[in-house]
Each structure stands twice: as structure tokens, then as C-alpha cells.
């Protein structure tokens, strides 16, 4: 019987760690301590939290002008937005589309990305 509880606990550990990291990250974020918030968002993202990936994408895309202590890093932003998009996060979906369209031909057609996000129930890139 003890082993069943151990297995259940071990199975839930990543979700529990993610929830704790997200909570801590949001506390630092609200206090505008973005460098510490980023570290906890990274931990939550590693545990599979799609919202953490979405927030990291925004932080890396905007960089120090909006988030002091966080470097602008478009490749990291794109990676986090892609992961969030594949989980169906709306901002992640839009930004993954917008960054991919911009990278592909240097122009953006935001309406295309908006239409893509509006398609409910279809996570991930087309």
C-alpha cells in the first residue's frame, strides 16, 4: 500500500513544483523583480506549465525596456511561444505565428495570425 502512495506522489511532484514555481514567479513579477520572476517561470516551464512558457516568451520578446533584468532574446521568445502555442495558449499562438511570419518573409500579416488564434480547439501551429 505504501508503494501506491509513493508512486502517486512521484507522479504529482512535477505538477506541484510547477504550481509552486508559478505562484512564486507571479509574486516576484507583481513586485517588478523580473530577474527572479524569470527564474521561477523557467522552473515552471521545465515542469510543463504552458502559461510560464507564454510569459517567458513575452518577457524575452520585450526585454529590458519593459522587464529590467531580462535580456531581449528573440530565439528564446520564439521557442517559448511555440511551446505555449502547442498547448493552446492564445498569446503564445498569436506570437508564434507573428514571429514565424516575420522571419519567413520580413513582413507580417497580423489578420492571418488573429484568424488562426480565433480557431478554437486547435492548439499548435498549422
N, C-alpha and C positions, 0 to 999 in steps of 0.2 A: 504494500500500500504506500509506503514511503517513497518508492521509486516513481509512482504515478504522479505524486505531488512535485517531486524533483523535476521530472520531465515537463510537467505543465509550467512550473516556474521558469525553467530554462527557455521554454518556448515563448513565454511572455516577456522575458527580460529585454529584448530589443525594443518592444513597444513601450515598456515602462521607462527605459532610458531615453527614448525619443521624446516622450511626453515631458519628462523632467527637464531635458535639454531645451525643448521648445519653450517651456514655461520660464526657465532661467534666461533664455535668449530674449524673450519678449520683455522681461523685466529690464534687462540691460538696454534693449532697444528704446523702450519708453523713457529711460533715463539719459538717452542720447550717448550711451557708451557703446558706440558701434563696433569698435575693435573687439570687445569682449562678447558682444552680442553675436558677431560673426563666428567666433569660435564655437559657441553653443549651437548656432544654426548649422555649422559644419557637422557637429556631432549628431544632431537630429537628422540631418540629411543622410549621413552614413548609415543611420538606423532605418532609413527608408521613408522619412517624412517628406512628402511631396511639397507641402507648404513651405518647409525650410528651404527646399531647392528653389522654389519660386522667389522667396525673399532674398536669398543669396544672389539669384540672377539679377534682381533689381539693384541690390547693393553694388555688385560688380559692374553693372552697366552704367550706373550713375557716378560711382567713385567718390573721391574726396570732396567734390564740390557740394554734395548733399550728405555724404556719410564720411565725416572726418575719421581718419584711421583705417579706411578701407580703400585700397588701390583700385583704380579702374582697370578692369581686365575683361575685355570683350570675349576672348575664347572661353574663359570660365563662366561668364554670364550666359553665353550660348549653350554651354554644356548643362548648366543648372536649369535653364529654361526648357531645354529639350527633355530632361528627366521629368520636370514638372508637367510639361505638355503631355508626355506619355501616360501620366497619371490623371489627366483630365483637368488639371488646374487651369482656369481661364486666362489669367495673366500670362502664365507660362506658355499656353498655346498661342496667344497672340504674339508675344515677344519672340518665341521660337520661329514663328512664321515670318515676322517682320525682319528679324536678323538674317534668316536664311534668304529671303527675297533680296535684301540689300546686298548680301555677299554675292549672290548669284549674278546680278546684272547691274549693280550700282544704283538702281532705282527702287522705289518702294511703291507698292500699290496697297495702301492700308485697307481699302474696302475688301480686297480679296481675303486678307487675314481676318478682318472682322466677320465676314461671312463664314469663314472656317470655324471661328470660335463659336458663332451662333448655332452651329450644327450640334445640337445636344446629343449626349450619349455616345460620342465618337472620340474617345481620347486618342491622343497621339497624332503625329504628322500623317498627311495623306500620302 
